[in-house]
Amino acid sequence: MNFLETIKLALAALKSNKLRSSLTMLGIAVGVFSVIGVMTVISGLRANIESGLNVLGANSFQFSKYPAINFSDPRARFANRRDISFAQATRFKELMGDDATVALTMARRGVRAFYADRSTNPNVLLGGADENFLSARNFEIGAGRNIGTTDVELGRPLCIIGDDIVKRLFINEDPLGKQIRIAGQSFTIIGITKSKGSSFGQSQDNIVIIPITRWLQTFGSAGRSIGINVQAPSQELLSAVQDQAIGAMRLVRGLDPEDPNDFEIFSNESLIEAFNNIAGVVAVGAFVISAIALLASGVGVMNIMLVSVTERTKEIGIRKSIGAKKRNILQQFLLEAVVLSLIGGLGGVLVGILGGNAAGMILNAAVVFPLGWAVTGLVVCSAIGIGFGLYPAWKAASLDPIEALRYE
């Protein structure tokens, strides 16, 4: 009896019990789907995570009142901190001097911009910034000029706009020198940023940037905390500049040596690390769910194989009586268990990849095929088939042919 014939017999046996086999394969598929689906989403997000979280410039880090990502502590803990005032931010910028490029920023989402009889949707980000904003956030001027130091000092009513604003308000018209209205005030357009596209489904070009002093005049400074971006001259100097910046920030905040920091500091690397930590927790949860489902499925495989041995006792006796060896019977029943597990695992892998990529597309993640996880899933399914099918197969192979022939 060759190997191909053994496979045909195994498939025929599974086909003869379609419902029972299908339910067992479904259990295995669910277990594999849970981990493959999650890992597909995570792999897709990681494929563009560096560009998606690259909100800061090269060699940069940022100070803020709140952490960039937080799931472990209540927000009220950080809300009780003092705001980083404009006076503190300005003093910090002076202390850093020429050792680093410091940018001060504020932001207000959900505003509407008007020009003539046209307007944007109420989803524009209105930012207040100084002359270093563009380099701090990896923007480039496509036309016009940047905000200057004098513009910030005098709080001039001017602005830089993104490409989405141009397309919405200035159809076949040069925006430079024109005035748009936001929050009841008029701002003269002096520059247009180059398009940056979207990040995690949110356009980076739907922005209007005005001098931070004008922003504070418009919306008030009470209850406002300034975001401070610090850019080191090079990667080699980043660590030294960060230590210097922390000392300067503690000084302007009036902290004593024994006081803990009452501000947050984060960088591109820390944002990516935070994402990886979250992804790791999600992956562990998926593994636990998958392990439980696969364990239950393994028990199901053993159960269906034991029932199959009992139902086919006479068949086993006939095969042994015409020359089938013990290893042939063992091989056949093991193959049935493995095929049962692999078909279920393959279904789980395919549905997991499709479902994971569908969920990833909602999050604007890249479409990926996690080959390593798919292979691992199939190997685990094979191990389940062998591990849980070994006892029923051994039991079938150990049957006495005479007793098996008399079984009814």
Buried (B, 14 or more C-beta within 10 A) or exposed (E): BEEEEBBEBBBEBBEEBEEBBBBBBBBBBBBBBBBBBBBBBBBBBBBBBEEBBBBBBEBBBBBBBBBBBEEEEEEEEBEEBEEBBBEBBBBBBEBBEEBBBBBBBBEBEEBBBBBEEEBBEEEBBBBBBBBBBBBBBBBEBEBBEBBBEEBBEEBBBBBBBBBBBBEBBBEEEEBBEBBBBBBEEEBEBBBBBEBBEEBEEEBBBBBBBBBBBBBBBBBEBEEBBBBBBBBBEEEEBBEEBBEBBBEBBBEBBEBEEEEEEBBBBBBBEBBBEBBBEEBEEBBEEBBEBBBEBBBEBBBBBBBBBBEBBEEBBEBBBBBBEEEBEEEBBBBBBBBBBBBBBBBBBBBBBBBBBBBBBEBBBEEBBBEBEBEEBBEBBBEBBBBBBBBBBBBBBBBBBEBEBEEBBEEE
